Amino acid sequence: MPTQIAGQSILTLLIALPAVVALLIWVIAPLRKVARPLALLTSLVVLAGAIGMAAGFDFGAAATQQFTQVTPWIPAIGASYAVGVNGLGLTMVLLAAVLTPVVIAAAWNEVKLPEGVEGDDALVRRQAGYMALVLVLLALMIAVFAARDVFFFYVLFEAMLVPVYFMIGVYGGPNRRAASIKFLLYSLAGGLLMLAGVIALYFYTDGGPQAYLIENASGVLEAYPTLQLWIFLSFFVAFAVKAPMVPVHTWLADAAAEGPPGTSTLLVGVLDKVGTFGMIALCLPLFPEASKAAAPVIIVLAIISIIYGGIVAIGQRDVMRMIAFTSVSHFGFIVMGIFVGSSTALTGSMIYMVAHGVSTAGLFLIAGMLTKRGGTQDMNEYSGMQRVTPLIAGGFLIAGLATLSLPGLSGFIPEYMVLLGSFEIHIAYGVAAVIGVVLSALYILMAYQRVFTGAPDERRLGMTDMNGAEKGVTGVLIAGMLFLGLYPAPVLAALSPIAESLATIIGSAS
């Protein structure tokens, strides 16, 4: 309780600070010249605040909401500004807070003027606009992982589309407009389904003030199993689009290939986790009976995602599309662990969300370092790069090994826990998922062999290796991979109580 009283406004401060700084960058012209250092400083302050929040978090009560603040927002419809974090929310806030300064540092010179546009002022405005969008996105990411009101969560879920749309559509590659529109349409379609569910949920609560608080909305549909299933599906489809899962995944590869590497990092490393976060934080506690009833079908779709994503990743020539399809496969593991019905698997899924965020950030940013120098994302245009750019090659290999779950790196513990929990429930689930483990070794090692081994391409002999800032970015990410691989105990302490609580709820559902 003292933690809640002393820090009840810390989440609001962490949300407001980057949003206010972004607004200042947009409206005060002199600030645009220092937009990059200002954005980096702001993100580091947010990171320091998130670390301070973690230091004050009561891990003995990790399944309960802490640092809570509830203020009436739209009383007429029962909506509140309600924020707070349990162990999972805290972990995801920390992930967003860590990756944002990493992305800002990596994107320091990433933003260029489009063809036909010249002038230092135009470049300053363009760089400032990108940094402001990153800060807005940071504010929205923290807010959505802290939201405890279903309506507030939905508003944030949709609001995140705006900065990402512009980060892809304005700052992306040659086909950026098509990729950004495809991303927007898929996301809006899922969001509209979720909106229908949010409205239906309102009518089956008491409809009074704070009707949308998750604790008030939980369990209200027990007497209406069919209705609960339909509302659950409206939420789940929206989260499956965001996750992304087969068959609503096709927007991801285009967005990742056309967006700047920093945008792809935040999109896949953090934003897509909103989908799996929503499944855990909303679907399971609000609709336990429907979650249990739909689980067999969802698990089949998750296994299809695991195998399909791995096979398609092997066939890619574009390195960014390859990384995107590996994520389709990994999200299949996460979703399977959420719905398989084992607390071990659910804990593994939650750790997987963090581990995947770190390793995928490494793959996207290091691939971006390579393609920025080489001028193409086609892996067939490279060879022997480990002799030309050994640091880039080494960083890509470590991130790739973390992705394929090498023991000692971030991916091993969560993937092992998901597989172990799946075998506990049904051996067929575990056997099918193991195919994805084999495929992950193939797509990572084949990509490394294609790009980095062999005789160097003469056209690439003059390419430079990592600079100082890029070494720092890569070092932070590798440290994260090693920490999660060698000492996952703090993360387990934050997440295991949540998994046990939710597994009990689902297990007791009729």
N, C-alpha and C positions, 0 to 999 in steps of 0.2 A: 504493500500500500504506500509506504513512503516513496518508493520509486515512481509510482503513478503521480503522486502529488508534486514531487520535485521536478519531474520531467514531462508533465502532461502536455506541454506546448512544444516540446523539442521536435516532434514530427512536423508540426505546422511550420516551424522555423526552417527545417530542412527542405520543405516543399516551397516555401515562399521565397527563400534567398535566391536560388537560381532563376526562378520566374521573374523576380524583380530586376535582377541584373540583366537578364535577356531583354526586358522591356527598356531598360536604360540604354542598352547598346543600340536598340532600334531607333529610339527617339532623340538621343543626344549625339549629334554628329561627331564631336571630338573624341567620344569614347570608342568610336569605331576603329580608330587608329591603334588602340590598345586592347582591342576585343579579344585577341588570342591570349595574351597573358592574364587579362581580367577573367576570362572564362576558365583558364587553368586554375587561377587562384581561388575562384568561387567553388569549383569542383573539389579542390583540396580542402577547403573549409567544410564543405558538406561531408566529405570523407571523414574529416576529424570529428564532426558532430556525430556521424553514424558509429564511429569507433567508440566515442564517449557513451553513446546510447547502449552499445553492446557491453561496455564495462559496467554499466548500471543495471543490466538486465538480470533478472532472477532466473537462473537456469534451473533451479529446483522447481519452478512453476512454469516451465517453457511452453506448456500446452495452453496456458491462459493468456489473455490479452493484457499487455502492459503498455505504459506510456499513453494511456487512453485519453481521448478528448472527444466529447459529444456536445454538439451545439445545434439547435434547430436551424434548418436551412430553408426548406419549403414546407411549413407545417400543414398546409392544406392537403398535401399528398403524403404526409408522414415521412418526408425525406429529411435526413440529418447530415451535417458535416461530422462524420464519426470516423476517427482514426485510432489505430492501436496496432501493436504487433505481437504475435506469438513467436515461437522459435523460427517458424518458416518465414513469416513476414520479415523478421529481423535479418535472417540470412539473405533474403532476396534484396532487401534494401542495401545491405553491405555489398552484394554483388554489383548492383547498379552504381553504387558510390565508388567502388574500386575501378570498374571498367571505364567510367566516364572520363576521368583525368588521363587514363591510359590512351583512350581514343583521341582526346584533344591533343595530347603530345604527339601521337602518331600522325595526326592530320594537320600538323603545324603548317606544312607547305603543300598539303594535298589539294587544296582548292585553287584552281586555275581559272583564268578568264576563258570564256568560250571563243571559238573562232570568230574573227571579225571585230572583236571588242578589244580596245587597247586603253591604257592609261592606269596610273597608279591609284587614282581615286576609285576607279571602277573595281580594281582588285581589292582594295581595302573594304569597300562596301560588300563585295561578294564574300570575302573571308569573314567579315563581321556577321553577315546574315547566317552563315553556316554555324558559327559558334553560338549565336543566339538560339538557333533551332536546337542545338545539342543541349543547351541549358534548359530550354523549355521541356525537352524530352526527359531530362534528368528529373525535373520537378514532377512530371506526370508519372514517371516510373515509381518514384518513392511514394507518391500519393496512391497509386493503384495497389501497391503491395501492402499499404497501410489501411486501405478503406475497409470499414466495418459495416457500412450501410450499402445494401444491394443496389439501390438507385444511384448512389454516389459512385459506386464501383462501375456501374454501366456507363455513366457519363464520362468517367476517366477512360474506360475501355475504348470508347469511341473517339475521345479527344486526342488520344495518342496517334490516331491516324493522320492528323493534320501535319505535325512536324515531319513525320516520316515520309509522307507524300511529297513534301517540298524538298526534303533531303535527297530523295531519289530523283524526282522529276526535274529539279533545277540543277542539281550538282552531279548527276549521274552520267552514264556513258551515252553512246550514240542512240540507243533505243530506250532511253530513260523515260520518255513520256508514256510509251506503251506499257513499260514495266510498272510505273507508278499508278497508272489508271487500273491496270489489272489487280495490283495490290489493293487499291482503294475499293474496287467493286466487290472483290471477294470478302474483304473485311466488313464492308457495309452490309452485304447480304447476311453474313453471320450475325452482325449486330442487330439487324432488324428482327431476326428470329428471337434473339435474346430479349429485345424490347417487349415482344409479345409475352414472353415468359415473365418478365418483370411486372408488367401490368396485371397479368393473371394472378401473380403472387400477392399483389396488393389486396385484391378482393377477398383473399382467404386468410389474411391477417385481420387484426381488429380494426385496421384502417385508420387508427388514431396516430397521434404524434409518435415519431420514431418507429413507425410500422415496419420500415425496411431494415432495421438493425438485424444483423444475422441471428443473434441470439433470440430475438423476438419472432423471426420468421421460421426458425427451425421447428420442425415437427408439426406445422399447422396443416399439412396435407395428408396426414396418416389415414384419415377416413376417406380419402379420395384417391385410391391407388392409380386409376387410369389417368386422372388429371395430373397427378404428381409425375407420372411417366412422361406425359406430353410436355410439361414445363421443364422437366429435367432434360429432355431431348433438345428443347429450344436453347437452353444454356450450353449443353454439351456440344452441339454443332458449332455454335459461335466460338467455343474454346478450341474445338478441333481445327477450325480454319486457322486460328491464331497459332496453334501448336507447332507445326502443321502436320496433319495426318492424311493419309490416303483415304478417300479420293479428293480431298479439298486442299491439296498441297501445291497445286501447279503454279501458283503465284510466286512461290518462294525462290525458285531457281532464277527466274527473270529478275526479281528484285535484288537478289544477292549479286548477280552478274553485272547489273547495270548501276547499282548504287556504289558510291565511293566505299573503299574498304572499311573506313570508320563507321559508316552508316550500316553496312552489312554486319559489322561486329555487334553493334548495339541491337540491331534488328533480330539477329539469330541468338546472340549471346544473352540478351536480357528480355526484349519485348516478347519474343515467342514464348518465353517461360510464363507470361501472363496466362496463356491458354492452360498449361498444366497446373499453374497456381490456382486458377479458377476452378478446375476440376476438384482440387483438394480442398480449397477454402470455402467453396460454395456448393458444388454438386454433392459431395459426400455428406456434409452435415445437414443441408437443406432437404435433400431427397435420398435418404438412405435406402428406402425400399426400392425406388426406381434404379438407383445405382447398382444395387445387388441384382435386380432383374435384368438390367441391360448389360451387365458385366461380360457374359459369354460372347456376345456379338462384338462388344468393344475390344475384347482381348484378341479376337480373330482379326479385326481391322488393324490392331496394333502389330500383330505378327506379320500381316501383309506389309505394313509400313516398314518393319525391320528388314524384311527380305527384299522387297521391291526397291527401297531406298539404297540398299547396298549394291544390288545388281546394276541399277541405273548409274550409280556413282562410278562404278568400274568403267562404264562405257563413255564417260565424259571426256571431252578434250579441253573445255574451258575449266580452268582450275577453280574459279569461283563457283561455277555451277556444280562441280564435283563436291566441294565443301558443303554446298547447300543440300545436296542429296544425301550426304553422310548424315546431316542433321535430321532429315526425314527418318532415316533408319534409327538414329539415337532417340528421337522423340517417341518412336514406337516402343522402345524399351521403357521409357519413362511412363507412358500411358499404361502399358501392360502391368507395370509394378503398382500403379495406383489402383487398378480395378481387380487385380488377381485375388485379393482378399487376405493377404498375409501382411502382418505388421512389419516383418523383415523386408519384404519387397517394397512396401510403401516407404519405409525409411530409406531404402536404396534409391527409390525414385526421386525423393526430395534432395538427397545428396547428389544424385545424377544431374539435377537441374543446375546446381552450382558448378560441378566438375565440367559439365559440357559447356557452360558459359565461359569458363576460363580457357579450356583447350581450343574451343572453336574461335575465340578471340585471337588466340595465338595463330591459328591457321589462316584466318582472314587477314590479319594485319601483316604477317610475314609474307603471305602470298602477295599482298598489296605492295610490299617493299620490292619484291621481285618484278612484278608486272609494271610498276611505275618506271623501273629502270629499263626493262626490256620492251616496253611499249605494246605488249600483247598479253592476253590471258590464255592463249592457246598453248597448252603444255607441249605440243609437238614442235613448237618453235624454239624449244630449249633443249640443251643436253650438256652434261658434264659441269653443271653449275657449282657443284661442291668444290671444284678447283678454282673457280672464278670468284664465287661469293661464299666462302666456307661458313661464315657466321649465319647467313640467311639459310643455307642448307642445314646447318646444325639446329637452328631454331625450329625450322619446319619439321625436321625429323623428330625432335622432342615433343612438339605439339601433336604430331601425328601418332607417336607412340602412346601419348596420353589418351588420344581418341580411340585407339584400338585396345585400350585397357591393359597396358603393360604394368605388371606389379611394381609398386613404388611410385607410380604417377596417378594423377587425379581420377582417371576413369576406372581403375581396377576395383576399388572397394564398392562403389555403387553398382557397377554391372554385376559383380559377384553376388551382392545382396539381392538384386532383382532376380537373378537366375536361381539362387538358393530358395528364395521365397516362392518362385514359380514352381520349382520342382516339388516343394512341400505341398502345394495345392493340387497340381496335376502334372504328371511327368511329360505329357504331350506339349504343354506350354513351354516347359524348359527346353525340351529337345528342339522345338521349332525356333526358339530364340537363340540357341547356340549356333544355328546357321548364320545368324547375323554377326556373331563374333568372328567366324571364319571369313565372312565377306569383308568385315572391317579391316582385317589384316591384308586382304587382297587390294582393296582400293587405296589404302594409304601407301603400302610398299610399292605397288605398281606406279603410283603417281611420283613417288620419290625416285624410283628407278628411271622413269621417263625423263624427268626434269634435271636431276642432280647427278646421276652417274654417267659413266662413259666418257668419251672424248669431248672436250668443250667445243661448242659451235664457234667458229671463227668470228661470227657477227657479234658474239657476246663477250669477247675477251676484254674489252675495255670497260665493262660494267663495274661499278664500285660496290663495295660491301656495305654493311650497316654503318651508319654514322653514330655519333654519341647518343643522340636522343633515341634512336631506334634500338640501340643496345640497352638503354635503360628500360624502355617499354617491354622489350623481350625478356629482360631479366626479371621484371616484376611478374610477368605472366608465368615464367618457368618456376619462380619461387612459389606462386600459387599452386601450380600443378604438383610440386614436390610436397608442399604442406598438406594438401588434401590426400596425397598418396601415402605419406609417411606418418602423419599425425592427424587423423580425422576425428579424434575424440571430442574436441569442442563442438564440431558440427553435429556429431552424433548426439551429444548431450542436448543440443537445441531442438533436434528433430525427432528423436525416438519417442518422447512422450506424446507428441502429436499423432504419430503413426499408431501407437498403442491405443490411444483414445478413439481415433477414427475406426480402427479395425474392430474395436468393441462395439461401436455404434452400428457398423455395417453387419457384423456378425449376429447381432441381436435383431436385425430387421427381419420382418416377416417376408 
